[in-house]
Amino acid sequence: MVQILEREELVGRIAAEEWRGGRRVGLRSWLLTTKSREVAERISELYQGEVVRTTAGGDSHVRRLHARGIMVTVARVAHVRRRLTLESRQGLVHACDGSRVLPPMPDEGKPCGCPDDLFARRAAARSGAGPRPDARLVFYLAAAPELGGFSFQSTAWQLYESLGLVLHESRRAGGPVQMELVLREQRMATRSGLDVSCTYPEAHSVRRTSMVKSALHLAA
């Protein structure tokens, strides 16, 4: 099973969603959170960062990044986790890859019973009867790998689907690979005729990178 290595020391996290009213909602721009003022300022220079807030004492710096895409470097496949999960008040009750049950569930390896059809999967997730995407990455910014590692997490179906190709290409390439995280805006009309839009992340442009090995070492 592919897992994010929890012991790794990261300098910050980048998000494309936030909690509102008990559910995750897509953002129109990237959101950086870091404890380092230097990291916040450097990334603001790279991606037109805008100060959102700084906690008392400067323990946390939050920046809104005005960039459509961010090129990142993933050191190894183990830094990408792509699964479907369902949780209850008691915690995790289901984890799978769409066909087989994944750890830490006791029935690991058995058929998960999820529908093969993507539309049916989404419908089950919306009703609360089926699992939702849980996609997580640990990466370096390709433009500034010396800053250290960052994390990214999303529940977007679009990222979950695009990461399937990313993982396939990563295994073929071997070693560190680069991908571009992109924010897409989708417009649609509701049944009542109201125009609405939503923003979601996708992963694209996978290729092998020749970055120096020492620059890709994540501190334990």
N, C-alpha and C positions, 0 to 999 in steps of 0.2 A: 504493500500500500504506500502511496505517496503522501508524505506528511511534511508540514512545516516544522522545522526544528526549533522548539520553544526556547532552547538554551541560548540562542544567538542574541547578541546585543545589537539592538537597532537604534538608530539616531532619530527616527521619526516615523510617522505613518501618513499616507496619502489616501484620501477617501473621495468617493463620488456619490455618497449617500449620507443621510443623517436621519436620526429618529425624530418622527413627528407624530404625535397622537398614538403612540404605541406601535408604529410601523415604520419601515425604512422608506424614505422618499429620495428619488434621484435629484442630484444637484446640477445646476447649469455650469458649474466650474469646479475644478479640483480644490480640495481642502487639505492643507498641510498642517500637521500638528507636530511640534518638536519641542524638546526642552532646551535646545541650544539656540541662543540668539544669533550666533554666527551662521549656523545652518539655515535659519529662517531668512537671514539677510541675503545669503548667497543664492538660495533658491528663488527668492523674490527678484533678484537680478536676472536670473535665467528665464523665469516664466512670468514676468510682470506681476509679481506678488502684491497683494493688497492686505494690509493689516486688518484682521477681524477682531482679535483681542489678544491681550497678554495678561496672564493671571498675576495676582499680587505676588511681588517678589521675583517675578520673571521666571517662574517654574515651568511655564508652558507658553509657547508662542504659536498662534494660529494665523495662517495666511490663506487667502483665496488666490489661486493661481489662474491667471487668464491665458491659458494655452489650450488649444484644441487637442493636441497630442503630446505625449511625453514618451520619449524613447528610453527604455530601461534595459538593463542587463541582468539576466537571471543566471546565477552561477552554475546551478545544476537543477535537474528535474525535481529533486527532493524539495526544492523551494517553491513548488507549485502544488496546491491542493485543490482538486476539483471533485466535488461530490454533491449529492442531494441529501438533505437532512430534514428530519421532522422532530420537533421538540414539544414537550408538555411542561407543566409546572414542576414535574419531578426531574426534568432534564431531557437529555437526548434519548429518543425512543426508536429512531430509525436513521441509518446511514447507508447509502448505496452509491453505485456508479451508474445507475439506470438499468442495470441488469443483474448485478450481484450485490449481496450485502457486504459492507465493509466493516473493518474494526472501528470502534471497540465493541460492536454488537456481538452477542454470544453466538448468533447463527451466521457468522462470517462465512462467505463463500457460497451460500445458498442463493437461489433465485430470489430477487427482492419483490417480485410481483408488480412492479411499476409498469404502466402501459408503455408500449413501444412508440406510440404516436405522441409527438411533442405537444400537440394541441390538447390531447387528453391529459398529459402530465401537468400542463399549466392549469387546466381546469380543476384538477384534483388539488393542486397546491392552493389555488384561490379559495376553494371551499374548505380548506383546512384538513382534508382527508389524505392529502399526499405531500411528499417532501418538497422543499424548495432548494434552489441552488445555494451552495456555500463554496465560494471560490476565494482562495487566499494565495498571495504571492509574497515572496521576499526578494528584493532586487536592489540594484544600484542604479542611480541615474547615469545614463550613458554620457551625459554632458559633464558630470562631475562625480566620478566614482570614488574620488578621495574623501568625499563627505561621509561615506559609510552606508550601511544597509537601511532600507525602508520596507515597511509592510503595506499591503493593500488588501482590502477585503470587500467583496461585493455579493449581493444576492440577486443580481440582474441575470435573467435568462440569457441575454445576448452575450454577456461575458462568459457565462458557463459554456455556451455553445462554441464560441470562438476559441476558448482555451483548449477545447478538444483537439483542434488542429495544431495549436501551439505545442501541446504535449507530444503529439505525434511527430512533428518536425524536430522538436528538441531531442527526442530519443534517436532520431535518424542522424542528426548533426553530431551529437556527442559534445561534451564540454559546454562552456558558457555560450548562451545565445542571446540575441537582442530581439526585443519586440516593442511595438509601439502601442501604448495604451491611449485610446482615442475616445473622446466624448461625442456621441451622436445625438442629434435631436430629431425626434419623430413627431410629425404632426398628423392628427387624425380628427375625424368628425364623430361626435357622439350620435346616438339615435335621435336625440332631440335637435340635432343640427348645430350644436355648439362645437366650435373648433378648440381643440386642446392640444398640448404638446407635452412630451416627456423626454427626458435626457437619460442616456444609459451608456456605460462603458463597453468597449470592445477591445480585443487584442489582435494586432495585425503585424505584418512585416517581419516575420521571423527569419533570422539568419544567424549563422555562426559568427562569433566575434573572436578577435585575436588579442583581446586585452591582456595585459600583464597579469600573471597568476597572482602575484602578491596584492594587486589592487582589488582582487575579488575575494580576499580572505575575510570572512565574517568573524569578528571577535567572539570567543566563547564566554 
